[in-house]
């Protein structure tokens, strides 16, 4: 998938919970991580970009292994100022959903807020 650039505001969709759960389960099976649904799609009835955001912890000492594991799961990566972001698309309940995965260092304050 190409990089997601959506400034469009879309109506909230309950299926985003199922998409996030599927991604979190996939991540937990593929590697040791704490993953959670974040962003506007995690808030019932909140309109937003429609992209399902998931944040996951990453042991930065094993970053190469983590990125390779996630590539095999279908994610494409880009380096951002604040870390690594991955994008993928998922078919859930017959609909395509765009997913954005933010990899967080286990020492990151956002990670600590997720616990």
N, C-alpha and C positions, 0 to 999 in steps of 0.2 A: 504494500500500500504506500501511497505517497504521503508526505507530511500533511497533517491535518491543519487547515487554516480556515476555521469557520468563525465568522463574526455574526452569523445568523442566530437569532434567538428562536429556539423551538420549544414546543410544549413538552412537558415532562412525560416520560413513558415508564410505566411500572416494570416493563421488561428489562430496564437497566439494572434492576436488582439481580435478576437471573444471570445477566451477562457478567456482572461483577463477581457473582458467586462462582461462575464457571471459571473465570480467569484466576481468581484467588485459589480455587482448588487445583487448577493446572500448575500454578506457581508452587504451591505447597507440595505437590507430587514431584516436581522437577528439581527442587532445591530447598534447602532450609531457609525459610523466610517468614516474616510476619507481613501479611498483605491485607489491605483493607480498601473498601470502596470510599472514595473521597470526591469532592467537587459537587457541582449542582445536581447531577443525576442521583447523588446519594441522599438528597433532601426531597422528600415527597412533595409533589406539586410545585417544585421550583423549576421555572423555565431557565434554559441555558443553551449551551452550544449543542447539546445532545450527545457529545462525546463522553463515553463512560471512562472516568478517571479512576485508576487504581494506583495506590502507593504501596511499595514493597521495600523491605529492608534488604540490604546487600552488604556482605562482608567485603569491603573494598580491597582487602588483601587477596581476595579470590575473584576480582572483577572480571578478568579474562575468561575464567571458567563460567561465571554467571552469565556473561554476555553470550558466550557460545551456546549454553543451555537454552537461553531465551530465543536465540536465533533459530535453533532447532524446533522451538515451539511456535515459530511463525512471526516473531517480532522483528521489526527493523528499528535500528537505533540511530540517534543523533546525539552529539555532545552539546550540552547547553551550559551557560555560565554557572548554573546552580547544580549541575549533575547530568546524569544520563536520562534520556526520555526515549521510550520505545513506543512504536505504533503498530497496531494490527487491526484486523477486521474479524468479527465473529458473527456467525449465523446462529441466531437464537430464536426459537419459536417462529421460524420462517422469515425472519427479518435480519438484514445486515446491520450490525452496529460497529461503529468505530470505537476503538479502545486506545487510551493513552496510559502508559505505565511509567510512573516516576520511580526511579531507583534511589533509595535513601541510604546514606551511611548509617549504620546502627548508632552512631554518636550524634546524629542529627536531631535538632530540637523538634522537628515535625514528627520524626519517629517516636520520640519520647511522648509527644502529645497523643499518638495513636494507641499507646499502651493502656 
